[in-house]
Amino acid sequence: MVGEKNYVVVTVSGRDHPGITASFTRILDGHHIELAGIDQAALQDFLALTFLFSLDRDGADRNSVLKDLLFEANRLDMRLHFQLLSEQELRHRKDKNMFVLTFFGGTSVLAELSGTLGDARANIEKITTLGGTSARGTELTVNVRGVENLSLLKQALVNISRQLGVDLAFQKLESYRKGKRLIFFDMDQTLLDMEVIDEMARAAGSYDEVARVTEKAMRGDLDFQDSLRQRVAFLKGLTVAQLREISNGLRVSEGAERLIATLKRMGYRVGVLSGGFHFFADGLVETLGLDFAYANRLEMRDGVLTGRLEGDIIDGPAKARIVHEVAASSGVLLDQTVAIGDGANDSLMLGQAGLGIAYNAKEALAQVASAQLGRTRLWNILYILGITEADIAAG
């Protein structure tokens, strides 16, 4: 096409040692060439270095430049590969549908996942180990442009995760790189390793009645709002003193305290968004240093529960709406939000957030989430967010 620029992509690979980048960029500078792009990846003592530049400047001698680069690569005992691209071809290369697949497992897991990606015609463009030599996790940058059905690929990855019992996340590269800023945790069976309403029912002497209503809701005979109202009715008569005793005995999920402290130290806003009760969510704000809490309010008269709720009920749709409202009021894009939950009531919230994480969840929720974590592995959220051990140490 008339007027289009022509580009050269040069890749140098070989044993890594100091001064390689300086050697090649000095040659390019000597030919008065400005780089249009540069990328470098190193694994142990092996280096791959890629330069992108145009040769359309007046007087630029392509053969002379490449000859000098080849000579330098030979001197440094490195391999050099180059490819000529038109501006249109370069645009086509950049027009990729890129995803990041983060997983926590060994070689067998990598073999399974990479095989599944290959079968779906997804191309792995970069592999990075997270967590240093401990190999806590691995991050694959994947081009899915050739994938016919992205939903089926995601489902296949989730199935591998569940079959092998490993954590993974599959998210768009653009939103991954934007950086998350606002994080919403569900409370019961997520931030807490327990169901608070069960403890309340035991204290009220109505555990069996509450359990029967819960079972009806799980069968689909009752929606969340009706089941919540019925269960709260069985809690009538509980005192504030009893609620405080339950609150003092809350079991925070393993790793949650350290995770939240790290996220807060690194500048994230973190809070709880629950279909449970504000009395307990408020306590977590204080003990964990959370920024906010949204939950259902129990009606009290003279320090005793009436068996009714106050205000609007926070169900699945309300959770999704609150994610949107809090993000807007915080000046944060939805792509920069994270939601973590375990139940069907969290599906809309996870779908609304930029990154939805299913925690120890049933298969139905895992299918709508971008990531899933097993029980006691909340700490892996940091790696899914792209936070490295060096970042954590420096934070």
C-alpha positions, 0 to 999 in steps of 0.5 A, a space after each residue: 500500500 502506498 505510503 505505508 512504512 516497512 518494519 524489521 523485527 529482530 530477535 536475538 537469543 542465547 546465553 544471558 550476560 551483562 551488556 547484550 542490550 547495550 551492544 545491539 542498541 549502540 549499533 542501531 543508534 550508530 545507524 540513527 535508527 529509533 526503536 518502535 518497540 522492544 521486548 526482553 525475556 530471560 529464563 535462568 541464563 537464557 535470553 531472548 531480546 526482540 527489537 522492532 524498528 522502521 527502515 523508511 528513514 532516508 538513507 537507511 541501508 537495511 542490508 548494512 544494519 542487518 549485517 552489523 547486527 549479525 556480526 555482533 550476534 556472532 561475536 557474542 555467540 548468539 543467534 539472530 533471526 529477523 523478519 520484514 513486515 509491512 505496516 499492515 502486517 504489523 497492525 494485523 500482528 498487534 490486533 490479537 485477542 490476548 489472555 493471561 492464564 495463571 495457574 498454580 501447579 507443576 509440570 503435569 498441570 502445564 502439560 494438561 493446560 498447554 495441550 488443551 490450549 493447543 487443541 483449541 488453536 490458542 497459541 502460547 506466546 510467553 511463559 513466566 514463572 511466578 514466585 522465583 525458584 519456588 515456582 508457586 505459579 506460572 503465567 501464560 500469555 495466550 493469543 486466542 485469535 484462532 479459537 473458535 469458541 472461547 466459552 468452550 475453551 474456558 470451560 475446558 480449563 475450569 474442568 482441568 482445574 477442578 479435576 486436578 485440584 489446582 487454582 487458575 485464572 483466565 483473564 484478558 490481557 488488557 484488563 490484567 495490565 490495567 491494574 485492579 484497585 477495588 476488591 469485594 469479598 463475600 463473607 460467609 464461606 469466603 472471608 469467613 470459614 463458616 456460615 454465621 446464620 448457622 451459629 445464630 440458629 444454634 444460639 436461638 435453638 432453631 438450627 433444624 428449622 433454619 436448616 430446613 429453609 436453607 435446604 428448600 432454597 438450595 432445591 430452588 423451592 424458595 428464592 434468596 429473599 424469601 428464604 432469608 426472611 424465613 430464616 431470620 424469623 427463626 432468630 427472633 429473641 437473640 440478644 445483642 450479647 449473644 450476637 457479640 459472643 458469636 462475633 467474637 468467635 468468627 473464624 476468618 478463612 486461612 490466609 485472609 488476614 495476611 492477604 488483606 493486610 498486604 492488599 491494603 499496604 499496596 494501596 487497594 480498597 478492600 471490603 465485604 459485600 454479603 447477603 449475611 448480616 451487617 452486625 458481623 460485617 461491621 466487626 470485620 471492618 474493625 478487626 481486618 481494617 476493611 474500607 467498607 461493608 455492605 450486608 443485610 440489617 437485622 431489626 432490633 428492639 431494646 437489644 433483642 432481634 425482632 425476627 425481621 430485617 431493615 431496609 432493602 435485602 442484599 441478594 444477587 442482583 443487589 450485589 452486582 448493583 453495589 459493585 457498580 455503584 462503589 466503583 463509580 463513586 470511587 472513580 474506578 473502572 469496572 475492569 479494575 474491580 475484583 469480586 470473590 465469592 463462593 455461592 450462586 448468590 455471587 454469580 452476578 457480582 462476579 460477572 459484574 466485576 472485572 475479575 470474578 474469582 470463585 472460591 471453593 465454589 460449586 461448578 455452576 459458579 466456577 463456570 461464570 468466574 474468571 478464576 477459581 481458588 480452592 479452600 485455604 488458598 486465598 493468598 494466590 489472589 496476589 499472583 492472579 493480580 500480577 503481584 510478585 514476591 518482589 512487589 510484596 517485599 517492597 510494599 
